[in-house]
């Protein structure tokens, strides 16, 4: 579900960056940070309720990927906020 939401937002941002310049990039980064924080909560819940001890590496990698993507969009958000344009 998050993949479809992310793809839709990427498509909208591509269209929006042409029309709205940096404002839409700021909004896109903000929405993606919110979506990725929800994804971290979802992955954590899935780890607690569905993964057993034999899936430790898979659970760790899935949670790490969610955190890295969220960090990327947080950095993008900071760059949009601190840009002088």
C-alpha positions in Angstrom: 0.0 0.0 0.0 2.8 2.4 0.8 4.4 1.6 -2.5 1.3 2.8 -4.4 1.0 5.9 -2.3 4.7 6.7 -2.8 4.4 6.1 -6.6 1.4 8.4 -6.8 3.1 11.1 -4.8 6.2 10.8 -7.0 4.1 11.2 -10.1 2.3 14.2 -8.6 5.6 15.7 -7.6 7.0 15.3 -11.1 4.0 17.2 -12.5 4.0 19.6 -9.6 7.7 20.4 -9.9 7.2 21.6 -13.4 4.2 23.8 -12.3 4.8 24.8 -8.7 8.7 24.8 -8.4 10.1 24.4 -4.8 6.8 24.6 -2.9 5.6 21.3 -4.1 9.0 19.7 -3.4 8.7 20.9 0.2 5.2 19.5 0.5 6.3 16.2 -1.2 9.1 15.8 1.3 6.8 16.5 4.2 4.2 14.0 3.0 6.9 11.4 2.4 8.3 11.9 5.9 4.8 11.3 7.3 4.2 8.3 5.1 7.6 6.7 6.0 7.0 7.3 9.8 3.7 5.4 9.4 5.6 2.7 7.5 8.1 2.4 10.3 5.2 1.9 12.7 3.6 -0.7 10.4 6.9 -2.6 10.0 7.5 -2.6 13.7 4.0 -4.0 14.3 4.5 -6.6 11.7 7.8 -7.6 13.3 6.2 -7.9 16.7 3.2 -9.9 15.6 4.2 -12.0 12.6 7.9 -12.6 12.5 9.5 -15.3 14.6 13.1 -15.6 15.9 14.2 -17.3 12.6 13.4 -14.1 10.7 15.6 -11.7 12.6 17.7 -10.6 9.7 14.7 -10.0 7.4 13.0 -7.9 10.1 16.2 -5.9 10.8 16.7 -5.2 7.1 13.1 -4.2 6.5 13.1 -1.8 9.5 16.5 -0.4 8.4 15.3 0.3 4.9 12.3 2.2 6.3 14.5 4.3 8.5 16.9 5.1 5.7 14.2 6.2 3.3 12.6 8.3 6.1 16.1 9.9 6.8 16.5 10.7 3.1 13.2 12.6 3.0 14.0 14.3 6.2 17.3 15.6 4.7 15.4 16.7 1.6 13.0 18.6 3.8 15.8 20.3 5.6 17.4 21.2 2.3 14.2 22.7 1.0 13.7 24.7 4.2 17.2 26.1 4.3 17.5 26.9 0.6 17.8 30.6 -0.1 15.5 30.5 -3.2 
